Amino acid sequence: MLEGWQQMIFQPLGGFMIVLLGTLLLFAEVLVRGRMIFGLLGLAAISLYFMAHMQEGQMLWMGILYLAGIMLVMIDGKFIGDGTLAAIGLILMLVALAWPSPSILYGVGVAVAFVIGASCSLLFLKFFPRRQVWSKLTLKDSLSSERGYNSLNEGYKQLLGKEGVAQTDFRPTGTIKIEGRLYSATTEGMWVKRGTRLRVTKVSGTHILVQEIEGDEQAK
């Protein structure tokens, strides 16, 4: 029975399928709450892959390298979150899988299977609840972005109708001082000299449009 599995795994298609299945299930376990079912099945598939090649003289440390890669991915997702350790972990896993390959074709197939399996694991997010760590990271990024965007835009919207003094010549972009703060602004194609009093006529996001106040003398 074991020899039959060995022969199947040694075939390019067999190696492709078992690596695809193992990678798909292991990454699904990392992404969603699968009650360890996906993880155990994926680990079993990858273990069969390494066991078959180890019996042919392949080195045990390739399996250890693969496990180290998984740990780096999990550590990055749980504690760091910048993707650096995760990228290193993915490379280690790919090297560990491709290194025992008996041929170039086999190695390419294994590498492709790994990439496809890791990519397709994202589909599990549509059908299973994601792990809490990923939910927190997504919510945190969303809130930070939303708060930063909204507070910035609200601050600029309050400038509408306010007056200030040109701190530089506008050609037609320059710097205006409003209530003690400096802002980059633009006129409607007009060149304005430094010291001219200006009024904010339009605010779009962080873009400020200003216009010279007619009849007012230039600020000294």
N, C-alpha and C positions, 0 to 999 in steps of 0.2 A: 504493500500500500504506500509506504513512504517512498519507495523507489519510483512508483508511478507519479507521485507528486513532484519528485525531484526532476524527472524527465520532462514533465509539463512545464515546470518553472524554468528549466534550461532553454526552452524554446522562446524565441523573441515575443511571440504573441502571449505565451503563458506568463513571462516576466512582466510584460506590459500590463496585463489584466490584474495580476496580483498586487503590483505596485500601485496601480490606479485605484483599486478597491481599498487597499490599506491606507493610502494617503487621504482618500476621500473621507473615510470613516474617522481617522485620527484627527483631521482638521475639523470635521464636524463636531467632534467631542470638545474641542477647544472653543468652538464658537457658540454652541448651543448646549442647553441642559439636556443631555441624553441619558442621564442616570447611569453613566459609565458603559452602557451597552455598545454605543458606537466605538468608544475607546477600546474596549476589550476585543471587539471583532477586528478593528483596524490593527491593533497590536498583534493579534493572532496571525493576520495575513502577512504583516511585515516580518514577523518572527519566522514564519515558514520560508519566506524569501531568503533571509539570512542563514537559516539552518541548512537549506539546500546548498548554498554556496560555501558555507563553512566546511561541509563534508568533503568539498573538493579542494580543501587547503586554503580557503580564504581566511583572512585574519579576523579574529574575534573583535578587535578594536573597532572594526567598521560598524558593528552593532552598537558599541558603546558611543561611537561618534554620532550615530543617528539619534540615540536617546539624549545625548548632550544638546543636539540641535532642537529637539522638542522642548527641553527644559528652558533653553534660551528664549524660545518663542513665548512660552508661558510666563516667564519672568518679565519679559518686556511688556506683555499685555497686562499683567497684574500690578507691577510696581513702577515701571518707567513710562512706557507708552509713546516713546518717540520713534519706534520702529528700527532703531539701530541694532539692538540685540536680536530682534526678530529676523532681520535680514541676514545676519551672521548665522543664526540658527537654521534658516532655510538653505543656505549654501552648504552647511555641514551635512544636513540631511540628504541633499542632492548628491553630494560627493560620496557619502556613505553608500547610497543606493547604486550609483553608477560605477563605482570603483571595481566591484567584483564581476562586472560584466565580462562574459567570455568573448564578446566580439564588439566591434564598433556599432553595428546595427542594433545589437541588444542594448548597448549603453544609451544610444540615442532614443530608443523606444522607452527605456526606463525613465530617462529625463523628461520626455514628453508626457509620459503617464503621470509623473510627479506633478508637473505644472498643471495638467488638466484636472487631476484629482484635487489639488489645492484650490484651484479656481472654482470648480463645481461645488465644493463644500459650502460656498457662500449661498447656494440655493437652499440649504437647510434652514437659513435664517427666515425664509418665507413660511416655513411649516412648523418650526419648533421655537420655543422661547429662547432668546439669546441669553448667554451667561450674564450674570449681574455685573461683572467687571466691564464687559463691552457696553452694556446699557448705561453704566455710569459715565464711561468715557464719552459716549455719544451725547448724552444729556449735558455733560459739563461743557463740551465744545460748543454745543448749540446755544446754551445759555450765555456763555462768554461772548460768543460772536454776536448774539442778539442784543445783549446789554451794551456791548461796546458800540455797536452800530447805532442803536437807538439813542444812547446818551449823546453821542457825537452829533447826530443829526438834530436832536432837540436843541442842543446848544447853539448850533448854527441857525436854526429856524428863528430863534429869539432875536437874531440880529436884524431881521427884516424891519425896515423903516428907521433904523437907528443911524445916527450921524457919527462921522469920524473925520480924521485928518490924514491926508496922504503923507506917508513917511518917505516915499520914494516917488520919482516920476513914473506915471502910468503910460506904458507904450505898447499896447493898452493894459498890460498887467503890471501890478505893483503891490505895495504893501500899505495897508491902512491901519490906523490905530483907533480902536473903538473901546471906550471905557477902560483904557489902560492896557488893552491887549492888542497884539499885532495879528493881522490876518492877511492872507494873500487874496487879492480880489482882481476883478477885471471890469473895465469900462466897456461900453458898447462901441468899441472901435475908436474911441476918442483918446487923444493924448492929453494927459493932465499933469500939471507941474506939482512938484513937491510942496506941501503946505496948503493945498487946496482942500476946502471942506467938501466932503462927499456924503451921500446918503445911500444906504443899502436899498436897492429897489427889487432885488430878486435873490432868493436862496434856493439852490438845487443841490441837495446832498451837502457837500462841503464846498461847492462852487458859489462864490459870492459875486454878484453883479452890482456895481455902484454907479452913481451918476453925480455929476457936479451940482452943488446947490446953487441955483441961479440967484444972483442978487447979493450973495454973501461975500464978504471980503475974505481973502486968504488968511489962514491962521498964521500968526507970527511965531 
